[in-house]
Amino acid sequence: MADLNQALVDIRSIRRQVAQTTEFRGYGPATLFATAIMALLTGMTQARWLRQPAAHPAQYVALWLTASFFCAAIIATQMLARAGKVHSGMADEMVRMAVAQFLPAAVAGAILPFVMLRVSLNVFWMLPGLWQIIFSLGVFASCRCLPRPMVLVGAWFLLTGLACIALGDARSLAPAAMSGAYAIGMALTGAVHYLSYRRASFDED
């Protein structure tokens, strides 16, 4: 029995090592492009219904958190289905690794707005920039199991986040600050995965 348990431990260790050195192909480009469109639609909604976000911080947070949770849900749903087809027997390990790498940033991004709502509203304008910086850290943490050009996505969100903070006032709450950054960033993410998958399929042929 001890030998059997040790063999199972060794198998799990091997599967984990293989997963860490295999490119994760569970993200669907079409779904990523859809989240870019969702960012644009959310920005349009803010421009139409929330013209003074600095005066209504709770509504601003609710709008963008709702959009982010919706995007996360469709990405997760599609990721589980796609990973099962692409990675077959390694799917569970690959999904677990991908989630573990991005999860700290996701949790921090979800908690941050509630902290910002409890402090002085004079600093609430920093939220979009901090969101984008946190997202960039999640992308950088995930880069080791994603196509190499994904580092450009991380750099994009880091630069846009810093640019928002550099504005120094409520201009960072404008619809374009979030919708533009995430629409371009997620479209770039979809393009990176699409080109990577095409290149991989050519190599297999």
N, C-alpha and C positions, 0 to 999 in steps of 0.2 A: 504493500500500500504506500509506503514511504517513497519507493521508486516511482510509482505512478504519479504521486503528487509532485515529485520533483520534475518528472517529465512534463507535466502540465504547466508547471511554472516556467520551464525552459521554453516551451512552445509559445506561451504568452509573451515571454521576453523577446523571442525571435520575431513574433508578429509585430511587437511594438517597434523594434529596430527597423524592420522592413517598412512600416508605416512612416517612420520618421525620415526615411530616405526616398520616399515615393511622392511624386507630385500629386496633390489632391485635385481631382477633376470632378468634384461633386457640385461645383457652382455652375449653373446654367447661364450662358451669356444672355439669352432672351429674358430671363428673369431679372438679371442685373440691369439690362436696358429698361425694363419695366419700372424698376425702382428710380431710375433717372427721370422717367416721365412723371412718376409719383412726386418727386421733389419739385418739378416744375408746377404741377397742379397744386401742390401745397403752397408754393410761393404765390401763385395766382389767387388762391383762396385768402391768404393773408392780405394781399394787396387790396382785395375787394371788401373783406369783412373786418379786418383788424388793422386799420390805417395808423393807429397810434399804439404800437405794441408796448412802448415804455410805460404807458398809462394802464395797460392791462396785461401785466406779466403772467398771471395765471392762465389766461386764455392763450397767450403765446406758447407757453409750455405745453398746454393741453393739445394745441394744434400740431406742434412738431413731434411730440411724443407719440401721439396717435399715428401720425404718418410713419414714424420710425418703427413702431411696433407692428404695423401692417406690413411694412417692407421686410422686417425680420421674419415675420410669420411665413410669407410666401417664399422667401429665400430658404428658410429651414425646411419647409414642406417639399420644395423642389429638390433640395440638397439630399434629403433622405432617399427620395425616389431615384435620383440620378446616381448617387453613390452606390446603391445596391446593384445597379446595372453595370456601372463602369468598374468598380473595385470588387465586385462579387464577394468572395469569402473574407476580404479585408475591409469590407465596407464599415462595419461597426467600429473597428479600430481607427480607421481613417477619419470618420465623422467625429469620434470622441477627441481625437487629436486636434482637428480643425476647430472644434468648439472650445476646447480648453485654451487654445492659443488666443482666441479673440474674446473669450468670456470676461476676463477682468476689465477690459476696456468697455465692453457693453454694460456691465454692471455699474461701473463708475459713471458712464454717460447717462444711465437711467436715474441714478441717485443724485447726481450733481444739480439738476434744476430745482429739486426740492430743498436742497441746501441754499441755493441762490435765492429762492423765494423767502427764506427766513432771515436773510441778512439785509443790509441796507440796499434799497432799490437803486442807489447811486452807482452800484457796481453790477447791476443786473445786465447791463449792456455787454458785459464780458462773456455771457453764456454762449452765444453762437461760436465765438472764437475758441473757447475752451472745449465745446463739443467737438469741433473739427480737429483740434489738437489731440484729444483723447482718441478719436476715431483713427487718426493717423498712427498713433502708437499701437492700436489694435492691428492695423494693416502691417506695420513693421514686424510685430510679433508673429504674424502669420506667414511672413514672406518665405520662411525656410521650406514650407511645404506647398508653395504656390509658384507660378511662373516667375522668373527673375524680374521681368519688367514691372511686376507689382510694386516694386520699390518706388517707381515713379508715382503710383497712386498715393502711397504713403507720403511722399514728398509734396504732392499737390495739396493734400488736406492739411499738412503741417504749414505750408506757406499761406493757404487761405485763412487758416485759423490765426496765424500770427498777423496777417493783414487786417483781420477783423479787430483784433485787440489794438493794433496800431492806430485804428481810427479814433480810439479814445473816448467815444461817446455813443449815444443812441443810434447813430447811423449804422452801427453794426447789426441792429435789429431790423433793418430794411429787408424786404422779401428776397432781394437778389443775393444778400449775404449768405443765406442758407440755401435757397433753391439753386442759385447759380453754382455754388461750390459743390453741392451734392449731385446735381444733374450732370455736370461735367465729370466729376470724380467717378460716379457710378457708371457713366457711359464709357469712360476710360477703362474701368475695371472690366466691363463686359467685353470691350474690344481686346484687352489683353488675354482674357480667357478664350475668346473665340479664335484668335490667331494662334494661341498655344495649342488648342485642340486640333485645329486644322494642320498645323505643323506635325503634331504627333501622329495624326491619321496618315499623312503622307509618308512618314518614316516607317509606319507599319506595313504600308502597301508594297 
